């Protein structure tokens, strides 16, 4: 039997003259074919992660919805919880299981540097992936109120649930209406307003321009802002891709910033608060591995 390297490599050699193993030859040809066809090769585990995550999400949703109705009745009739807060608590429990599902499929690190959250408060997060709102489920946020754009309200069933929870459609109201309605919900229900100040997902993982609405609300009503650093969800679920892929995720709740600290800036206090929140998130993204 010929034991020379060429016998095991079918005469295939790398450009440097070193024999290339058959596996490398196969991968090289596969990548070359994908490039010729204009199709990016899927990373290992992408199909598995996508199938298991979305399959599990569908199954969990189908199981949870019938259970949510009697629990809602129990919370509102026997527990004395308002209808909106009952829905918010149920949504939070739903999100917690979604977070646990993701953590089974890819490495997830969760860090709470904020301690016990003040109520009410505003949680301001950077935005990388459709999964980011679910990340609230990693933390004790029993009554989250999300500020979202108009299109999620058009999703069957989900839109109805969001209306029952009192989520705010930022595109359906002017700035003054938003400030008035958000302040009413925060103080009446002791809720936690969840905002993504960028308004859209980042394409490169870096925080984009932060809008000022939530920070004006914080300064006008003296409501603390808690920065939330999300890193890696954009790698797991890339923007514009049909497939997820395993990648490290880190979610860090940073210490609250209190508006009175910025009162010395007068009319520009909300701008300095906005910059401080963005700076805190940017520093966390740069200094912590995977966050």
Buried (B, 14 or more C-beta within 10 A) or exposed (E): EEEEEEEEBEEBEEEEEEBBEEEEBEEEEEEEEEEEEEEEEBEEBBEEBBEBBEEBBEEBBEEBEEEBEEBBEEBBEEBEBBEBBBBBBBBBBBBBBBBBBBBEBBEBBBBBEBEEBBBBBBBBBBBBBEBBBBBBBBBEBBBBBBBBEEEBBEEEEEBEBBEBBBBBBBEEBEEEEBBEEBBEBBEEBBBBBBBBBBBEBBEEBEBBEBBBBBBBBBBEBEBBBBBBBBBBBBBBBBEEEEBBBBBBBBBBBBEBBBBEEBEEEEEEBBBBBBBBBBEBBBEBBEEBEBB
